[in-house]
Amino acid sequence: MKRFATNPLTTLEYVWWWGKRVNDNVPISSQENIRPIEEHLQ
C-alpha cells in the first residue's frame, strides 16, 4: 500500500477535485443555483 506525500498543494487539489465531483453528482443544487440567475435576467 503506497503512502501519499502530504503537502498543502496536493491536499488543496484533492479537496477541489472532490468538491467538484460531489457537485457534479448533485444536479438539484446546481439547478437551484441557476434558477435565481435566470429569474434575475428576465
PyMOL Python script that loads the backbone (N, CA, C, O; Angstrom):
from pymol import cmd

cmd.read_pdbstr("""\
ATOM      1  N   MET A   1       0.845  -1.194   0.000  1.00  0.00           N
ATOM      2  CA  MET A   1       0.000   0.000   0.000  1.00  0.00           C
ATOM      3  C   MET A   1       0.879   1.243   0.000  1.00  0.00           C
ATOM      4  O   MET A   1       1.720   1.432   0.879  1.00  0.00           O
ATOM      5  N   LYS A   2       0.667   2.085  -1.004  1.00  0.00           N
ATOM      6  CA  LYS A   2       1.504   3.281  -1.111  1.00  0.00           C
ATOM      7  C   LYS A   2       0.978   4.389  -0.210  1.00  0.00           C
ATOM      8  O   LYS A   2      -0.226   4.551  -0.011  1.00  0.00           O
ATOM      9  N   ARG A   3       1.924   5.139   0.321  1.00  0.00           N
ATOM     10  CA  ARG A   3       1.572   6.288   1.144  1.00  0.00           C
ATOM     11  C   ARG A   3       1.733   7.540   0.301  1.00  0.00           C
ATOM     12  O   ARG A   3       2.759   7.721  -0.354  1.00  0.00           O
ATOM     13  N   PHE A   4       0.733   8.399   0.312  1.00  0.00           N
ATOM     14  CA  PHE A   4       0.830   9.647  -0.451  1.00  0.00           C
ATOM     15  C   PHE A   4       1.564  10.688   0.366  1.00  0.00           C
ATOM     16  O   PHE A   4       1.343  10.818   1.570  1.00  0.00           O
ATOM     17  N   ALA A   5       2.435  11.426  -0.291  1.00  0.00           N
ATOM     18  CA  ALA A   5       3.121  12.526   0.391  1.00  0.00           C
ATOM     19  C   ALA A   5       2.100  13.624   0.658  1.00  0.00           C
ATOM     20  O   ALA A   5       1.378  14.051  -0.243  1.00  0.00           O
ATOM     21  N   THR A   6       2.050  14.072   1.904  1.00  0.00           N
ATOM     22  CA  THR A   6       1.072  15.107   2.232  1.00  0.00           C
ATOM     23  C   THR A   6       1.732  16.467   2.162  1.00  0.00           C
ATOM     24  O   THR A   6       2.523  16.831   3.032  1.00  0.00           O
ATOM     25  N   ASN A   7       1.405  17.208   1.131  1.00  0.00           N
ATOM     26  CA  ASN A   7       1.834  18.596   1.079  1.00  0.00           C
ATOM     27  C   ASN A   7       0.604  19.431   0.773  1.00  0.00           C
ATOM     28  O   ASN A   7      -0.356  18.919   0.197  1.00  0.00           O
ATOM     29  N   PRO A   8       0.608  20.697   1.142  1.00  0.00           N
ATOM     30  CA  PRO A   8      -0.613  21.523   1.019  1.00  0.00           C
ATOM     31  C   PRO A   8      -1.182  21.550  -0.393  1.00  0.00           C
ATOM     32  O   PRO A   8      -2.402  21.551  -0.561  1.00  0.00           O
ATOM     33  N   LEU A   9      -0.325  21.571  -1.411  1.00  0.00           N
ATOM     34  CA  LEU A   9      -0.818  21.668  -2.779  1.00  0.00           C
ATOM     35  C   LEU A   9      -1.651  20.443  -3.148  1.00  0.00           C
ATOM     36  O   LEU A   9      -2.751  20.582  -3.682  1.00  0.00           O
ATOM     37  N   THR A  10      -1.143  19.261  -2.872  1.00  0.00           N
ATOM     38  CA  THR A  10      -1.909  18.063  -3.219  1.00  0.00           C
ATOM     39  C   THR A  10      -3.201  18.025  -2.436  1.00  0.00           C
ATOM     40  O   THR A  10      -4.234  17.630  -2.977  1.00  0.00           O
ATOM     41  N   THR A  11      -3.174  18.421  -1.184  1.00  0.00           N
ATOM     42  CA  THR A  11      -4.388  18.396  -0.373  1.00  0.00           C
ATOM     43  C   THR A  11      -5.428  19.346  -0.948  1.00  0.00           C
ATOM     44  O   THR A  11      -6.598  18.983  -1.069  1.00  0.00           O
ATOM     45  N   LEU A  12      -5.013  20.564  -1.305  1.00  0.00           N
ATOM     46  CA  LEU A  12      -5.967  21.529  -1.857  1.00  0.00           C
ATOM     47  C   LEU A  12      -6.512  21.051  -3.190  1.00  0.00           C
ATOM     48  O   LEU A  12      -7.704  21.200  -3.457  1.00  0.00           O
ATOM     49  N   GLU A  13      -5.659  20.480  -4.033  1.00  0.00           N
ATOM     50  CA  GLU A  13      -6.132  19.972  -5.320  1.00  0.00           C
ATOM     51  C   GLU A  13      -7.122  18.836  -5.104  1.00  0.00           C
ATOM     52  O   GLU A  13      -8.123  18.745  -5.815  1.00  0.00           O
ATOM     53  N   TYR A  14      -6.857  17.972  -4.134  1.00  0.00           N
ATOM     54  CA  TYR A  14      -7.756  16.855  -3.867  1.00  0.00           C
ATOM     55  C   TYR A  14      -9.095  17.355  -3.355  1.00  0.00           C
ATOM     56  O   TYR A  14     -10.149  16.867  -3.763  1.00  0.00           O
ATOM     57  N   VAL A  15      -9.047  18.333  -2.459  1.00  0.00           N
ATOM     58  CA  VAL A  15     -10.292  18.885  -1.913  1.00  0.00           C
ATOM     59  C   VAL A  15     -11.099  19.535  -3.027  1.00  0.00           C
ATOM     60  O   VAL A  15     -12.317  19.369  -3.090  1.00  0.00           O
ATOM     61  N   TRP A  16     -10.421  20.282  -3.914  1.00  0.00           N
ATOM     62  CA  TRP A  16     -11.117  20.928  -5.034  1.00  0.00           C
ATOM     63  C   TRP A  16     -11.726  19.876  -5.953  1.00  0.00           C
ATOM     64  O   TRP A  16     -12.878  19.997  -6.368  1.00  0.00           O
ATOM     65  N   TRP A  17     -10.943  18.835  -6.271  1.00  0.00           N
ATOM     66  CA  TRP A  17     -11.441  17.788  -7.159  1.00  0.00           C
ATOM     67  C   TRP A  17     -12.624  17.073  -6.523  1.00  0.00           C
ATOM     68  O   TRP A  17     -13.621  16.800  -7.192  1.00  0.00           O
ATOM     69  N   TRP A  18     -12.515  16.768  -5.234  1.00  0.00           N
ATOM     70  CA  TRP A  18     -13.594  16.053  -4.560  1.00  0.00           C
ATOM     71  C   TRP A  18     -14.848  16.916  -4.511  1.00  0.00           C
ATOM     72  O   TRP A  18     -15.951  16.421  -4.744  1.00  0.00           O
ATOM     73  N   GLY A  19     -14.687  18.217  -4.208  1.00  0.00           N
ATOM     74  CA  GLY A  19     -15.836  19.120  -4.179  1.00  0.00           C
ATOM     75  C   GLY A  19     -16.495  19.212  -5.545  1.00  0.00           C
ATOM     76  O   GLY A  19     -17.722  19.232  -5.646  1.00  0.00           O
ATOM     77  N   LYS A  20     -15.686  19.269  -6.597  1.00  0.00           N
ATOM     78  CA  LYS A  20     -16.229  19.334  -7.951  1.00  0.00           C
ATOM     79  C   LYS A  20     -16.974  18.049  -8.269  1.00  0.00           C
ATOM     80  O   LYS A  20     -18.042  18.083  -8.880  1.00  0.00           O
ATOM     81  N   ARG A  21     -16.418  16.916  -7.859  1.00  0.00           N
ATOM     82  CA  ARG A  21     -17.068  15.638  -8.130  1.00  0.00           C
ATOM     83  C   ARG A  21     -18.398  15.548  -7.389  1.00  0.00           C
ATOM     84  O   ARG A  21     -19.391  15.083  -7.947  1.00  0.00           O
ATOM     85  N   VAL A  22     -18.419  15.989  -6.141  1.00  0.00           N
ATOM     86  CA  VAL A  22     -19.659  15.944  -5.366  1.00  0.00           C
ATOM     87  C   VAL A  22     -20.706  16.844  -6.008  1.00  0.00           C
ATOM     88  O   VAL A  22     -21.871  16.462  -6.110  1.00  0.00           O
ATOM     89  N   ASN A  23     -20.300  18.046  -6.445  1.00  0.00           N
ATOM     90  CA  ASN A  23     -21.243  18.967  -7.076  1.00  0.00           C
ATOM     91  C   ASN A  23     -21.787  18.395  -8.376  1.00  0.00           C
ATOM     92  O   ASN A  23     -22.959  18.597  -8.696  1.00  0.00           O
ATOM     93  N   ASP A  24     -20.955  17.682  -9.131  1.00  0.00           N
ATOM     94  CA  ASP A  24     -21.413  17.096 -10.384  1.00  0.00           C
ATOM     95  C   ASP A  24     -22.450  16.009 -10.126  1.00  0.00           C
ATOM     96  O   ASP A  24     -23.286  15.733 -10.987  1.00  0.00           O
ATOM     97  N   ASN A  25     -22.402  15.392  -8.948  1.00  0.00           N
ATOM     98  CA  ASN A  25     -23.334  14.320  -8.633  1.00  0.00           C
ATOM     99  C   ASN A  25     -24.612  14.836  -7.983  1.00  0.00           C
ATOM    100  O   ASN A  25     -25.483  14.041  -7.628  1.00  0.00           O
ATOM    101  N   VAL A  26     -24.742  16.155  -7.820  1.00  0.00           N
ATOM    102  CA  VAL A  26     -25.929  16.715  -7.175  1.00  0.00           C
ATOM    103  C   VAL A  26     -26.552  17.749  -8.113  1.00  0.00           C
ATOM    104  O   VAL A  26     -26.337  18.947  -7.929  1.00  0.00           O
ATOM    105  N   PRO A  27     -27.323  17.309  -9.118  1.00  0.00           N
ATOM    106  CA  PRO A  27     -27.897  18.247 -10.088  1.00  0.00           C
ATOM    107  C   PRO A  27     -28.921  19.187  -9.470  1.00  0.00           C
ATOM    108  O   PRO A  27     -29.129  20.286  -9.984  1.00  0.00           O
ATOM    109  N   ILE A  28     -29.567  18.782  -8.377  1.00  0.00           N
ATOM    110  CA  ILE A  28     -30.603  19.621  -7.769  1.00  0.00           C
ATOM    111  C   ILE A  28     -30.004  20.935  -7.288  1.00  0.00           C
ATOM    112  O   ILE A  28     -30.565  22.000  -7.548  1.00  0.00           O
ATOM    113  N   SER A  29     -28.865  20.875  -6.586  1.00  0.00           N
ATOM    114  CA  SER A  29     -28.258  22.105  -6.080  1.00  0.00           C
ATOM    115  C   SER A  29     -27.812  22.985  -7.239  1.00  0.00           C
ATOM    116  O   SER A  29     -27.874  24.210  -7.136  1.00  0.00           O
ATOM    117  N   SER A  30     -27.363  22.386  -8.341  1.00  0.00           N
ATOM    118  CA  SER A  30     -26.941  23.178  -9.494  1.00  0.00           C
ATOM    119  C   SER A  30     -28.141  23.914 -10.081  1.00  0.00           C
ATOM    120  O   SER A  30     -28.028  25.085 -10.444  1.00  0.00           O
ATOM    121  N   GLN A  31     -29.280  23.248 -10.178  1.00  0.00           N
ATOM    122  CA  GLN A  31     -30.479  23.885 -10.715  1.00  0.00           C
ATOM    123  C   GLN A  31     -30.931  25.006  -9.793  1.00  0.00           C
ATOM    124  O   GLN A  31     -31.382  26.049 -10.267  1.00  0.00           O
ATOM    125  N   GLU A  32     -30.817  24.808  -8.484  1.00  0.00           N
ATOM    126  CA  GLU A  32     -31.219  25.850  -7.543  1.00  0.00           C
ATOM    127  C   GLU A  32     -30.334  27.075  -7.699  1.00  0.00           C
ATOM    128  O   GLU A  32     -30.804  28.203  -7.549  1.00  0.00           O
ATOM    129  N   ASN A  33     -29.056  26.864  -8.001  1.00  0.00           N
ATOM    130  CA  ASN A  33     -28.142  27.989  -8.163  1.00  0.00           C
ATOM    131  C   ASN A  33     -28.388  28.703  -9.487  1.00  0.00           C
ATOM    132  O   ASN A  33     -28.185  29.914  -9.575  1.00  0.00           O
ATOM    133  N   ILE A  34     -28.819  27.984 -10.512  1.00  0.00           N
ATOM    134  CA  ILE A  34     -29.019  28.583 -11.834  1.00  0.00           C
ATOM    135  C   ILE A  34     -30.350  29.326 -11.897  1.00  0.00           C
ATOM    136  O   ILE A  34     -30.441  30.368 -12.545  1.00  0.00           O
ATOM    137  N   ARG A  35     -31.374  28.810 -11.240  1.00  0.00           N
ATOM    138  CA  ARG A  35     -32.715  29.384 -11.341  1.00  0.00           C
ATOM    139  C   ARG A  35     -32.753  30.872 -10.967  1.00  0.00           C
ATOM    140  O   ARG A  35     -33.301  31.660 -11.737  1.00  0.00           O
ATOM    141  N   PRO A  36     -32.200  31.292  -9.827  1.00  0.00           N
ATOM    142  CA  PRO A  36     -32.240  32.724  -9.476  1.00  0.00           C
ATOM    143  C   PRO A  36     -31.558  33.594 -10.521  1.00  0.00           C
ATOM    144  O   PRO A  36     -31.987  34.724 -10.755  1.00  0.00           O
ATOM    145  N   ILE A  37     -30.501  33.089 -11.154  1.00  0.00           N
ATOM    146  CA  ILE A  37     -29.809  33.875 -12.179  1.00  0.00           C
ATOM    147  C   ILE A  37     -30.737  34.065 -13.377  1.00  0.00           C
ATOM    148  O   ILE A  37     -30.807  35.163 -13.927  1.00  0.00           O
ATOM    149  N   GLU A  38     -31.448  33.017 -13.791  1.00  0.00           N
ATOM    150  CA  GLU A  38     -32.360  33.132 -14.924  1.00  0.00           C
ATOM    151  C   GLU A  38     -33.493  34.100 -14.596  1.00  0.00           C
ATOM    152  O   GLU A  38     -33.890  34.893 -15.449  1.00  0.00           O
ATOM    153  N   GLU A  39     -34.019  34.045 -13.372  1.00  0.00           N
ATOM    154  CA  GLU A  39     -35.086  34.964 -12.982  1.00  0.00           C
ATOM    155  C   GLU A  39     -34.571  36.393 -12.970  1.00  0.00           C
ATOM    156  O   GLU A  39     -35.297  37.320 -13.329  1.00  0.00           O
ATOM    157  N   HIS A  40     -33.332  36.575 -12.563  1.00  0.00           N
ATOM    158  CA  HIS A  40     -32.747  37.911 -12.496  1.00  0.00           C
ATOM    159  C   HIS A  40     -32.577  38.498 -13.893  1.00  0.00           C
ATOM    160  O   HIS A  40     -32.700  39.709 -14.077  1.00  0.00           O
ATOM    161  N   LEU A  41     -32.294  37.642 -14.883  1.00  0.00           N
ATOM    162  CA  LEU A  41     -32.059  38.129 -16.242  1.00  0.00           C
ATOM    163  C   LEU A  41     -33.362  38.484 -16.949  1.00  0.00           C
ATOM    164  O   LEU A  41     -33.340  39.258 -17.907  1.00  0.00           O
ATOM    165  N   GLN A  42     -34.486  37.948 -16.512  1.00  0.00           N
ATOM    166  CA  GLN A  42     -35.756  38.205 -17.208  1.00  0.00           C
ATOM    167  C   GLN A  42     -36.255  39.619 -16.988  1.00  0.00           C
ATOM    168  O   GLN A  42     -37.309  39.989 -17.506  1.00  0.00           O
TER     169      GLN A  42
END
""", "prot")
cmd.dss("prot")
cmd.show_as("cartoon", "prot")
cmd.util.cbc("prot")
cmd.orient("prot")
